[in-house]
Amino acid sequence: MANGRSRLQTLFVRPQLTRAVRFRMRLVPETHEVRVVEEGREVTRVGDPPRLKISGRYTRGPDRTVSRHDTIGRGADGRLEATETWRFDSAELRDPLRNAVLTAGWTWRSVVFGRL
């Protein structure tokens, strides 16, 4: 179990992770729609071993966050090149959910103001 825990910790408590995204969804059968609130929070790492702590910054509504990290090094030809080390795009979370809803014949309704 310790090995599995350390792999999860490496995955979820990476130094690059600065944002947590949550999709709250409600099915409305009468109108055949899915109402969706996208929420985002900034996160920081605290303690040793590090754990995530939610900061005060909060966003609500559709938002596209793209983060990437490149490593600079020398290529086979000796020239400098950038290699993408990791990438996060919030659309990679949202799009499969939205596509499943639309494929099922329902309406995807983003909610910014008001109740879910």
Backbone as a printed PyTorch tensor [residue, N CA C, xyz], in Angstrom:
tensor([[[  0.8230,  -1.2080,   0.0000],
         [  0.0000,   0.0000,   0.0000],
         [  0.8580,   1.2600,   0.0000]],

        [[  1.9950,   1.2200,   0.6810],
         [  2.8370,   2.4090,   0.7400],
         [  3.3030,   2.8180,  -0.6470]],

        [[  3.6320,   1.8440,  -1.4930],
         [  4.0700,   2.1540,  -2.8470],
         [  2.9370,   2.7960,  -3.6430]],

        [[  1.7230,   2.2610,  -3.5260],
         [  0.5700,   2.8480,  -4.2120],
         [  0.2770,   4.2540,  -3.7170]],

        [[  0.4130,   4.4690,  -2.4260],
         [  0.1670,   5.7970,  -1.8530],
         [  1.1890,   6.8020,  -2.3670]],

        [[  2.4630,   6.3940,  -2.4540],
         [  3.4790,   7.3330,  -2.9250],
         [  3.2500,   7.6900,  -4.3920]],

        [[  2.7600,   6.7420,  -5.2050],
         [  2.4540,   7.0530,  -6.6000],
         [  1.3050,   8.0430,  -6.6890]],

        [[  0.2750,   7.8490,  -5.8730],
         [ -0.8480,   8.7950,  -5.8650],
         [ -0.3980,  10.1600,  -5.3790]],

        [[  0.4360,  10.1760,  -4.3550],
         [  0.9130,  11.4530,  -3.8380],
         [  1.7140,  12.1840,  -4.9060]],

        [[  2.5480,  11.4530,  -5.6510],
         [  3.3170,  12.0680,  -6.7280],
         [  2.3860,  12.6420,  -7.7800]],

        [[  1.3070,  11.9380,  -8.0730],
         [  0.3720,  12.3960,  -9.0950],
         [ -0.4080,  13.6270,  -8.6550]],

        [[ -0.9550,  13.6150,  -7.4430],
         [ -1.8620,  14.6710,  -7.0200],
         [ -1.2050,  15.8330,  -6.2930]],

        [[ -0.0110,  15.6750,  -5.8000],
         [  0.6380,  16.7480,  -5.0670],
         [  1.9070,  17.1590,  -5.8140]],

        [[  1.7880,  17.3250,  -7.0870],
         [  2.9190,  17.7440,  -7.8980],
         [  3.1480,  19.2320,  -7.7060]],

        [[  4.3750,  19.6700,  -7.8400],
         [  4.6630,  21.0950,  -7.6960],
         [  3.9470,  21.9450,  -8.7380]],

        [[  3.6000,  21.3700,  -9.8820],
         [  2.9770,  22.1350, -10.9510],
         [  1.4980,  22.4080, -10.6970]],

        [[  0.8580,  21.6160,  -9.8670],
         [ -0.5820,  21.7300,  -9.6570],
         [ -0.8960,  22.9980,  -8.8750]],

        [[ -1.6370,  23.9180,  -9.4920],
         [ -1.9760,  25.1780,  -8.8220],
         [ -3.4690,  25.4570,  -8.8570]],

        [[ -4.2660,  24.5800,  -9.4730],
         [ -5.6810,  24.8450,  -9.6340],
         [ -6.4770,  23.5570,  -9.4880]],

        [[ -7.5900,  23.6260,  -8.7490],
         [ -8.5220,  22.5080,  -8.6260],
         [ -9.8070,  22.8970,  -9.3530]],

        [[-10.3170,  21.9990, -10.1760],
         [-11.5220,  22.2630, -10.9600],
         [-12.5840,  21.2400, -10.5700]],

        [[-13.8280,  21.7250, -10.3770],
         [-14.9380,  20.8390, -10.0370],
         [-16.1300,  21.1760, -10.9170]],

        [[-16.7930,  20.1360, -11.4180],
         [-18.0090,  20.2980, -12.2110],
         [-19.1670,  19.7510, -11.3980]],

        [[-20.1230,  20.6010, -11.0670],
         [-21.3490,  20.1730, -10.3980],
         [-22.4230,  20.1090, -11.4640]],

        [[-23.1070,  18.9700, -11.5460],
         [-24.0770,  18.7610, -12.6130],
         [-25.4210,  18.3450, -12.0120]],

        [[-26.5070,  18.8510, -12.6360],
         [-27.8570,  18.4690, -12.2100],
         [-28.6700,  18.1300, -13.4380]],

        [[-29.2960,  16.9660, -13.4320],
         [-30.1760,  16.5640, -14.5240],
         [-31.5570,  17.1690, -14.3190]],

        [[-32.0990,  17.7530, -15.3910],
         [-33.4510,  18.3080, -15.3500],
         [-34.2630,  17.5530, -16.4090]],

        [[-34.9280,  16.4500, -16.0140],
         [-35.6290,  15.6160, -16.9920],
         [-36.7560,  16.3410, -17.7280]],

        [[-37.4370,  17.2880, -17.0460],
         [-38.5600,  17.9900, -17.6790],
         [-38.1390,  18.7330, -18.9450]],

        [[-36.9520,  19.3220, -18.9270],
         [-36.4760,  20.0940, -20.0830],
         [-35.3740,  19.3620, -20.8440]],

        [[-35.0650,  18.1400, -20.3910],
         [-34.0510,  17.3120, -21.0460],
         [-32.7110,  18.0460, -21.1350]],

        [[-32.3000,  18.6410, -20.0090],
         [-31.0370,  19.3670, -19.9820],
         [-30.2170,  18.9880, -18.7660]],

        [[-28.9240,  19.2410, -18.8770],
         [-27.9920,  19.0690, -17.7700],
         [-27.4590,  20.4540, -17.4440]],

        [[-27.7340,  20.9040, -16.2280],
         [-27.2440,  22.2140, -15.7790],
         [-25.9030,  21.9880, -15.0880]],

        [[-24.9180,  22.8100, -15.4590],
         [-23.5430,  22.5770, -15.0110],
         [-22.9470,  23.8590, -14.4410]],

        [[-22.3510,  23.7370, -13.2750],
         [-21.5700,  24.8260, -12.6900],
         [-20.1270,  24.3550, -12.6480]],

        [[-19.2530,  25.1410, -13.2520],
         [-17.8260,  24.8420, -13.1980],
         [-17.2130,  25.7540, -12.1480]],

        [[-16.5430,  25.1520, -11.1820],
         [-15.9200,  25.9110, -10.1090],
         [-14.4170,  25.6700, -10.1190]],

        [[-13.6800,  26.7010,  -9.8420],
         [-12.2310,  26.5750,  -9.7860],
         [-11.6890,  27.2450,  -8.5440]],

        [[-10.6530,  26.6680,  -7.9960],
         [ -9.9780,  27.2350,  -6.8310],
         [ -8.4820,  27.1050,  -7.0190]],

        [[ -7.7700,  28.1050,  -6.5410],
         [ -6.3140,  28.0390,  -6.5310],
         [ -5.8900,  27.1740,  -5.3510]],

        [[ -4.8380,  26.3910,  -5.5290],
         [ -4.3410,  25.5420,  -4.4520],
         [ -2.8460,  25.7910,  -4.2540]],

        [[ -2.3970,  25.5560,  -3.0410],
         [ -0.9760,  25.6480,  -2.7170],
         [ -0.5930,  24.3830,  -1.9550]],

        [[  0.6790,  24.1380,  -1.8250],
         [  1.1690,  22.9980,  -1.0880],
         [  1.7170,  23.4690,   0.2590]],

        [[  1.3770,  22.7380,   1.3090],
         [  1.8650,  23.0600,   2.6540],
         [  2.3030,  21.7750,   3.3380]],

        [[  3.2150,  21.9170,   4.3010],
         [  3.6180,  20.7950,   5.1350],
         [  4.6480,  19.8900,   4.4950]],

        [[  5.0620,  18.8980,   5.3040],
         [  5.9980,  17.9010,   4.8420],
         [  5.5780,  16.5680,   5.4440]],

        [[  5.0620,  15.6140,   4.7290],
         [  4.9390,  15.6250,   3.2760],
         [  3.9080,  16.6530,   2.8210]],

        [[  4.1100,  17.1810,   1.6150],
         [  3.2190,  18.2490,   1.1650],
         [  1.7950,  17.7510,   0.9250]],

        [[  0.8460,  18.6230,   1.2230],
         [ -0.5640,  18.3470,   0.9300],
         [ -1.1490,  19.6150,   0.3240]],

        [[ -2.2340,  19.4590,  -0.3830],
         [ -2.8500,  20.6020,  -1.0440],
         [ -3.7060,  21.3910,  -0.0690]],

        [[ -3.6460,  22.7000,  -0.1760],
         [ -4.4730,  23.5870,   0.6340],
         [ -5.1940,  24.5320,  -0.3210]],

        [[ -6.5040,  24.6500,  -0.1500],
         [ -7.3120,  25.5340,  -0.9860],
         [ -7.0570,  26.9730,  -0.5600]],

        [[ -6.7760,  27.8420,  -1.5270],
         [ -6.5580,  29.2510,  -1.2060],
         [ -7.8810,  30.0130,  -1.3260]],

        [[ -7.8460,  31.3090,  -1.1740],
         [ -9.0530,  32.1180,  -1.1860],
         [ -9.6060,  32.4350,  -2.5620]],

        [[ -8.8470,  32.2420,  -3.6350],
         [ -9.3210,  32.6100,  -4.9690],
         [-10.2920,  31.5700,  -5.4920]],

        [[-11.4830,  32.0320,  -5.9040],
         [-12.5670,  31.1580,  -6.3500],
         [-13.1290,  31.6980,  -7.6510]],

        [[-13.3730,  30.8240,  -8.6210],
         [-14.0310,  31.2270,  -9.8610],
         [-15.2420,  30.3420, -10.0740]],

        [[-16.2250,  30.9080, -10.7560],
         [-17.4490,  30.1630, -11.0570],
         [-17.8340,  30.4760, -12.4850]],

        [[-18.1680,  29.4450, -13.2340],
         [-18.5660,  29.6130, -14.6210],
         [-17.5290,  29.0130, -15.5570]],

        [[-17.8780,  28.9160, -16.8190],
         [-16.9500,  28.3260, -17.7920],
         [-15.6280,  29.0810, -17.8120]],

        [[-14.5560,  28.3280, -17.7380],
         [-13.2280,  28.9170, -17.7030],
         [-12.2800,  27.9450, -18.3760]],

        [[-11.3700,  28.4570, -19.1410],
         [-10.3910,  27.5900, -19.7890],
         [ -9.0340,  27.8930, -19.1970]],

        [[ -8.4750,  26.9010, -18.5560],
         [ -7.1580,  27.0090, -17.9700],
         [ -6.2240,  26.0850, -18.7320]],

        [[ -5.1520,  26.6290, -19.2440],
         [ -4.1370,  25.8250, -19.9150],
         [ -2.8070,  26.1120, -19.2230]],

        [[ -2.2070,  25.0730, -18.6960],
         [ -0.9010,  25.1880, -18.0530],
         [  0.0170,  24.1750, -18.6990]],

        [[  1.2660,  24.5550, -18.8540],
         [  2.2270,  23.6250, -19.4220],
         [  3.6020,  23.9170, -18.8490]],

        [[  4.4370,  22.9110, -18.8980],
         [  5.8030,  23.0540, -18.4310],
         [  6.7160,  22.4460, -19.4760]],

        [[  7.6840,  23.2130, -19.9210],
         [  8.6530,  22.7490, -20.9050],
         [ 10.0220,  22.6400, -20.2530]],

        [[ 10.7930,  21.6990, -20.7210],
         [ 12.1710,  21.5340, -20.2960],
         [ 13.0670,  21.8920, -21.4660]],

        [[ 14.0400,  22.7550, -21.2200],
         [ 14.9740,  23.1700, -22.2590],
         [ 16.1810,  22.2400, -22.2250]],

        [[ 16.5790,  21.7580, -23.3830],
         [ 17.7410,  20.8790, -23.4730],
         [ 18.2990,  20.8930, -24.8840]],

        [[ 19.3260,  20.1510, -25.0880],
         [ 19.9570,  20.0580, -26.4030],
         [ 19.3940,  18.8500, -27.1410]],

        [[ 19.0540,  19.0560, -28.3940],
         [ 18.5570,  17.9820, -29.2280],
         [ 19.6960,  17.1520, -29.7930]],

        [[ 19.3560,  16.1780, -30.6350],
         [ 20.3480,  15.2940, -31.2450],
         [ 21.3480,  16.0720, -32.0960]],

        [[ 20.8780,  17.1910, -32.6710],
         [ 21.7700,  17.9940, -33.5110],
         [ 22.5600,  19.0340, -32.7120]],

        [[ 22.4150,  19.0390, -31.3830],
         [ 23.1620,  19.9580, -30.5440],
         [ 22.5040,  21.3100, -30.3300]],

        [[ 21.3700,  21.5400, -31.0030],
         [ 20.6750,  22.8300, -30.8500],
         [ 19.7260,  22.7760, -29.6530]],

        [[ 19.4570,  23.9470, -29.0760],
         [ 18.5190,  24.0290, -27.9640],
         [ 17.1100,  23.7310, -28.4560]],

        [[ 16.3640,  23.0020, -27.6450],
         [ 14.9670,  22.7250, -27.9680],
         [ 14.1660,  22.6120, -26.6780]],

        [[ 12.8870,  22.8770, -26.8030],
         [ 11.9820,  22.7750, -25.6630],
         [ 11.1700,  21.4880, -25.8070]],

        [[ 11.1080,  20.7170, -24.7300],
         [ 10.3300,  19.4880, -24.7080],
         [  9.2360,  19.6450, -23.6620]],

        [[  7.9840,  19.4030, -24.0550],
         [  6.8790,  19.5250, -23.1140],
         [  6.9650,  18.4110, -22.0810]],

        [[  7.0450,  18.8110, -20.7990],
         [  7.1560,  17.8610, -19.7030],
         [  5.7820,  17.4450, -19.1990]],

        [[  4.8930,  18.3940, -19.0380],
         [  3.5140,  18.1080, -18.6450],
         [  2.6210,  19.2140, -19.1410]],

        [[  1.3180,  18.9150, -19.2040],
         [  0.3370,  19.8670, -19.7100],
         [ -0.9960,  19.6030, -19.0180]],

        [[ -1.7090,  20.6820, -18.7120],
         [ -3.0680,  20.5790, -18.1850],
         [ -3.9470,  21.5410, -18.9600]],

        [[ -5.0560,  21.0450, -19.4490],
         [ -6.0390,  21.8590, -20.1570],
         [ -7.3990,  21.4990, -19.5960]],

        [[ -8.0930,  22.4630, -18.9870],
         [ -9.3800,  22.1650, -18.3630],
         [-10.4000,  21.6640, -19.3760]],

        [[-10.2200,  21.9830, -20.6530],
         [-11.1270,  21.4720, -21.6800],
         [-11.0570,  19.9510, -21.7700]],

        [[ -9.9270,  19.3640, -21.3940],
         [ -9.8110,  17.9100, -21.4080],
         [-10.6960,  17.2610, -20.3510]],

        [[-11.1110,  18.0210, -19.3630],
         [-12.0660,  17.5350, -18.3700],
         [-13.5010,  17.8120, -18.8090]],

        [[-13.7460,  19.0140, -19.2970],
         [-15.0920,  19.4500, -19.6400],
         [-15.6240,  18.7940, -20.9160]],

        [[-14.8080,  18.7370, -21.9490],
         [-15.2870,  18.2750, -23.2600],
         [-15.8590,  16.8570, -23.2490]],

        [[-15.2240,  15.8610, -22.6080],
         [-15.8370,  14.5270, -22.5840],
         [-17.1890,  14.5020, -21.8670]],

        [[-17.3220,  15.2910, -20.7950],
         [-18.6150,  15.3710, -20.1010],
         [-19.6740,  15.9740, -21.0100]],

        [[-19.3390,  17.1130, -21.6230],
         [-20.2840,  17.7900, -22.5120],
         [-20.6460,  16.9010, -23.7040]],

        [[-19.6600,  16.2370, -24.2900],
         [-19.9280,  15.3780, -25.4440],
         [-20.8400,  14.2150, -25.0880]],

        [[-20.6710,  13.6340, -23.9010],
         [-21.5510,  12.5450, -23.4640],
         [-22.9820,  13.0280, -23.3130]],

        [[-23.1460,  14.2280, -22.7650],
         [-24.4920,  14.8060, -22.5920],
         [-25.1380,  15.0630, -23.9560]],

        [[-24.3900,  15.6950, -24.8590],
         [-24.9390,  16.0310, -26.1700],
         [-25.2070,  14.7840, -27.0050]],

        [[-24.3490,  13.7820, -26.9260],
         [-24.5490,  12.5310, -27.6640],
         [-25.8100,  11.8190, -27.2010]],

        [[-26.1280,  11.9540, -25.9280],
         [-27.3420,  11.3380, -25.3770],
         [-28.6000,  12.1180, -25.7430]],

        [[-28.4300,  13.2430, -26.4380],
         [-29.5940,  14.0200, -26.8660],
         [-30.0750,  15.0430, -25.8550]],

        [[-29.2800,  15.3080, -24.8400],
         [-29.6350,  16.2960, -23.8310],
         [-28.9770,  17.6220, -24.1640]],

        [[-29.4020,  18.6860, -23.4690],
         [-28.8230,  20.0160, -23.6440],
         [-27.8480,  20.2780, -22.5020]],

        [[-26.6880,  20.8110, -22.8360],
         [-25.6710,  21.1890, -21.8400],
         [-25.8920,  22.6580, -21.5340]],

        [[-26.2170,  23.0090, -20.2980],
         [-26.4970,  24.3940, -19.9320],
         [-25.5320,  24.8350, -18.8360]],

        [[-24.5890,  25.7040, -19.1860],
         [-23.6600,  26.2470, -18.1930],
         [-24.3750,  27.2900, -17.3490]],

        [[-24.1570,  27.2310, -16.0540],
         [-24.7890,  28.1500, -15.1210],
         [-23.6850,  29.0120, -14.4860]],

        [[-23.8200,  30.3140, -14.6050],
         [-22.8750,  31.2260, -13.9530],
         [-23.5410,  31.8870, -12.7700]],

        [[-24.7380,  32.4260, -12.9820],
         [-25.5020,  33.0730, -11.9100],
         [-26.7350,  32.2470, -11.6070]],

        [[-27.2110,  32.3290, -10.3980],
         [-28.4130,  31.6190, -10.0320],
         [-28.1080,  30.2400,  -9.4880]],

        [[-29.1720,  29.4580,  -9.3520],
         [-29.0600,  28.1310,  -8.7590],
         [-28.7840,  27.0840,  -9.8130]],

        [[-28.1340,  26.0490,  -9.3740],
         [-27.8430,  24.9210, -10.2440],
         [-29.1380,  24.2210, -10.5580]]])
